[in-house]
Amino acid sequence: MSASNKAAERHLLVTIRSQFAHRSRVQEILLELVDLVRAEPGCLYYHLFQQAEESEAFVLAAAWANEEAVAAHPTPAQARLVEQMLPLLAAPMQVLPIRRLSENQA
């Protein structure tokens, strides 16, 4: 990947903490989002993780090819899922914009 393409990429780490009683439903919603977001033009990756020691804590790792792809996100279907999830959270989602410094391994 050329340096100019790497510079255009937009990466995010998002931490989501559900209320303990709603962790299963939050996980279901997040998994629904995975397929929707991965289908977006310009989505490079969209992965869901769960913290090993805290089942109510999730992390999304996401990337888009450029700012235009980010601007097209989220779709109305994704926004509806997030709206359903918000009342089930223990804290606001934390979004951390990051930059990729290393090259991809082939």
BAFI-3210 file (N, C-alpha, C; in Angstrom, 3 decimals, decimal comma, padded with zeros to 6 digits):
// residues 106
n [1|2|3|4|5|6|7|8|9|10|11|12|13|14|15|16|17|18|19|20|21|22|23|24|25|26|27|28|29|30|31|32|33|34|35|36|37|38|39|40|41|42|43|44|45|46|47|48|49|50|51|52|53|54|55|56|57|58|59|60|61|62|63|64|65|66|67|68|69|70|71|72|73|74|75|76|77|78|79|80|81|82|83|84|85|86|87|88|89|90|91|92|93|94|95|96|97|98|99|100|101|102|103|104|105|106]
n.u [000,861|000,592|002,180|000,547|-002,039|-002,157|-002,050|-004,518|-006,314|-008,772|-008,969|-010,480|-010,862|-013,282|-014,747|-017,128|-019,329|-021,552|-024,552|-024,503|-026,648|-027,600|-025,729|-025,717|-027,659|-026,556|-024,221|-025,380|-026,501|-024,180|-022,879|-024,672|-024,185|-021,615|-021,755|-023,283|-021,671|-019,283|-020,102|-020,114|-018,999|-015,547|-014,927|-012,370|-011,811|-013,683|-013,999|-015,134|-014,495|-014,357|-013,702|-011,530|-011,695|-013,908|-017,050|-018,974|-017,739|-016,783|-014,881|-014,594|-012,811|-012,079|-011,857|-011,653|-011,199|-010,869|-011,725|-014,133|-015,419|-015,844|-017,613|-019,926|-020,821|-022,648|-025,126|-028,738|-029,899|-027,880|-027,736|-030,221|-029,865|-027,828|-029,194|-031,041|-029,295|-028,088|-029,595|-028,965|-026,426|-023,739|-022,137|-021,191|-020,208|-016,776|-014,753|-011,875|-009,890|-007,384|-004,111|-002,606|000,621|002,407|003,238|001,073|001,235|001,898]
n.v [-001,176|002,187|005,122|007,380|006,284|004,982|007,196|008,308|006,576|005,869|005,039|003,476|002,807|001,553|001,563|-000,223|-000,527|-002,573|-002,667|-005,049|-006,883|-006,721|-007,611|-009,748|-009,011|-006,604|-007,603|-009,121|-007,063|-005,657|-007,619|-007,781|-005,305|-005,691|-007,195|-005,391|-003,062|-004,018|-004,410|-001,914|000,397|000,980|000,131|-001,174|-002,943|-004,399|-005,303|-007,148|-007,401|-008,983|-008,208|-010,268|-010,683|-009,301|-009,667|-007,864|-005,859|-004,537|-004,187|-002,451|-002,589|-000,686|000,336|002,581|003,331|006,011|009,489|010,041|007,558|007,219|009,318|008,352|006,594|006,273|004,059|004,373|001,971|001,016|003,113|002,860|000,436|001,162|003,110|001,439|000,110|001,993|002,616|000,359|000,438|000,823|002,995|005,901|005,283|005,026|006,601|006,252|007,773|006,580|006,231|004,291|003,114|001,105|-001,157|-003,280|-006,804|-009,113]
n.w [000,000|-000,818|000,577|000,419|000,261|002,739|004,391|003,867|004,995|007,547|010,843|013,675|017,143|019,199|022,303|024,052|026,681|028,127|030,157|032,728|032,809|030,237|028,437|026,567|024,660|023,745|022,591|020,503|018,935|018,228|016,703|014,578|013,436|012,433|009,969|008,437|008,337|007,226|004,620|003,518|001,016|000,787|003,356|005,212|007,289|009,968|013,054|015,859|019,275|022,497|025,828|027,652|030,425|031,225|030,485|029,699|028,340|025,279|022,237|019,269|016,289|013,575|010,127|007,380|003,912|003,259|003,931|002,644|002,587|005,309|005,747|004,580|006,408|009,423|008,011|007,640|008,659|010,336|012,166|013,430|014,811|016,603|018,084|019,390|021,029|022,758|025,243|026,675|027,548|029,914|030,065|028,124|024,710|023,867|021,606|019,776|017,597|015,429|013,855|011,299|011,432|010,754|008,048|006,077|006,312|003,750]
ca.u [000,000|001,426|002,091|-000,598|-003,236|-002,113|-002,371|-005,939|-007,114|-009,330|-009,088|-011,107|-011,103|-014,467|-015,006|-018,547|-019,535|-022,985|-025,003|-024,258|-027,861|-027,919|-024,535|-026,036|-028,362|-025,583|-023,369|-026,174|-026,595|-022,852|-022,625|-025,472|-023,485|-020,422|-022,079|-023,736|-020,563|-018,341|-020,638|-019,978|-017,863|-014,433|-014,620|-011,175|-012,069|-014,591|-013,887|-015,668|-013,782|-014,898|-012,610|-011,454|-012,022|-015,139|-017,938|-019,815|-016,890|-016,514|-014,060|-014,682|-011,679|-012,662|-011,087|-012,188|-010,149|-010,668|-012,720|-015,407|-016,046|-016,306|-018,775|-021,092|-021,106|-023,419|-026,350|-029,915|-030,078|-026,891|-028,141|-031,339|-029,305|-027,117|-030,225|-031,569|-028,259|-027,687|-030,142|-028,462|-025,022|-023,409|-021,400|-021,132|-019,156|-015,544|-014,221|-010,474|-009,336|-005,973|-003,450|-001,772|002,008|003,108|002,731|000,371|002,007|001,225]
ca.v [000,000|003,381|006,007|008,281|005,542|004,777|008,476|008,582|005,653|006,337|003,902|003,768|001,817|001,990|000,756|-000,265|-001,243|-002,790|-003,009|-006,481|-007,652|-006,590|-007,895|-010,633|-008,227|-005,680|-008,402|-009,430|-005,841|-005,383|-008,594|-007,356|-004,179|-006,160|-007,504|-004,176|-002,136|-004,641|-004,296|-000,535|000,701|001,624|-000,474|-002,021|-004,006|-004,073|-006,480|-007,028|-008,150|-008,918|-008,292|-011,622|-010,724|-008,555|-010,039|-006,735|-004,863|-004,867|-003,245|-002,514|-002,057|-000,406|001,211|002,920|003,702|007,464|010,312|009,905|006,317|007,490|010,217|007,555|005,742|005,043|004,017|004,411|000,693|000,976|004,102|002,281|-000,551|001,889|003,708|000,368|-000,316|003,045|002,498|-000,861|000,650|001,296|004,249|006,287|004,659|005,811|006,482|006,670|007,783|006,182|006,177|003,114|003,459|-000,034|-001,646|-004,560|-007,970|-009,819]
ca.w [000,000|-000,892|001,740|000,280|000,632|004,189|005,016|003,673|005,798|008,813|011,758|014,969|018,193|019,942|023,491|024,406|027,942|028,340|031,492|032,868|032,487|028,811|027,634|025,438|023,627|023,161|021,709|019,309|018,119|017,677|015,643|013,427|012,832|011,725|008,575|007,757|008,095|006,293|003,264|003,054|000,147|001,476|004,658|005,142|008,257|011,060|013,913|017,212|020,310|023,851|026,795|028,199|031,852|031,478|029,382|029,289|027,665|023,885|021,476|017,813|015,531|012,268|009,239|006,072|002,964|003,196|004,619|001,938|003,059|006,678|005,663|004,200|007,563|009,361|007,216|008,520|009,368|011,416|013,175|014,209|015,741|017,663|018,936|020,238|021,963|023,700|026,603|027,305|027,888|031,266|029,908|026,713|023,905|023,753|020,253|019,712|016,243|015,419|012,540|011,088|011,146|010,164|006,756|006,123|005,886|002,652]
c.u [000,901|001,202|000,882|-001,896|-003,298|-002,499|-003,857|-006,832|-007,598|-009,610|-009,705|-011,038|-012,258|-014,675|-016,474|-018,681|-021,040|-023,289|-024,899|-025,461|-028,181|-026,752|-024,826|-026,720|-027,411|-024,666|-024,112|-026,241|-025,247|-022,510|-023,460|-024,779|-022,286|-020,737|-022,505|-022,568|-019,564|-018,808|-020,497|-018,812|-016,769|-014,127|-013,434|-011,283|-013,007|-014,675|-014,435|-014,899|-014,537|-013,723|-012,676|-011,954|-013,336|-016,100|-018,844|-019,029|-016,500|-015,618|-014,296|-013,412|-012,173|-011,746|-011,818|-011,055|-009,851|-011,820|-014,093|-016,150|-016,580|-017,575|-020,050|-021,549|-021,661|-024,617|-027,547|-030,138|-029,114|-027,282|-029,276|-030,817|-028,591|-028,122|-030,842|-030,582|-027,985|-028,291|-029,625|-027,015|-024,855|-022,708|-021,439|-020,002|-017,957|-014,945|-012,819|-010,012|-007,842|-005,440|-002,621|-000,390|002,750|002,486|001,996|001,325|001,225|001,150]
c.v [001,231|004,262|006,924|007,565|005,313|006,068|008,800|007,706|006,305|005,115|004,366|002,547|002,364|001,023|000,902|-001,093|-001,347|-002,871|-004,532|-007,309|-007,658|-006,970|-008,784|-009,868|-007,240|-006,436|-008,750|-008,232|-005,555|-006,360|-008,297|-006,209|-004,626|-006,410|-006,261|-003,266|-002,735|-004,534|-002,878|-000,397|001,407|001,072|-001,416|-003,195|-003,480|-005,322|-006,173|-007,944|-007,999|-009,047|-009,642|-011,694|-010,022|-008,781|-008,907|-005,653|-005,361|-003,793|-003,505|-001,909|-001,898|000,480|001,389|003,457|005,191|008,182|010,199|008,648|006,489|008,340|009,461|006,628|006,622|005,178|004,106|003,109|000,576|001,935|003,570|001,259|000,136|002,538|002,673|000,001|000,716|002,906|001,277|-000,727|001,182|002,645|004,629|005,542|005,602|005,542|007,068|006,620|007,457|006,213|004,916|003,587|002,347|-000,402|-002,965|-005,671|-008,694|-011,305]
c.w [000,000|000,321|001,634|000,633|002,140|004,904|004,908|004,547|007,090|009,669|013,073|015,869|019,015|021,098|023,868|025,678|028,190|029,832|031,578|032,423|030,993|027,901|026,431|024,313|022,970|022,206|020,412|018,368|017,465|016,553|014,397|012,694|012,003|010,254|007,801|007,395|007,112|004,842|002,692|002,076|000,950|002,851|004,479|006,104|009,321|011,919|015,299|018,141|021,619|024,806|027,500|029,641|032,196|030,319|028,916|028,548|026,275|023,263|019,999|017,241|014,103|011,447|007,921|005,208|002,971|003,899|003,958|002,402|004,477|006,645|005,305|005,320|008,673|008,427|008,161|009,291|010,535|012,534|014,037|015,220|016,904|018,609|019,874|021,343|023,063|025,090|027,373|027,776|029,303|031,222|028,435|025,991|023,843|022,387|020,232|018,260|016,316|013,990|012,466|010,705|010,443|008,818|006,967|005,662|004,794|002,957]
res [m|s|a|s|n|k|a|a|e|r|h|l|l|v|t|i|r|s|q|f|a|h|r|s|r|v|q|e|i|l|l|e|l|v|d|l|v|r|a|e|p|g|c|l|y|y|h|l|f|q|q|a|e|e|s|e|a|f|v|l|a|a|a|w|a|n|e|e|a|v|a|a|h|p|t|p|a|q|a|r|l|v|e|q|m|l|p|l|l|a|a|p|m|q|v|l|p|i|r|r|l|s|e|n|q|a]
***
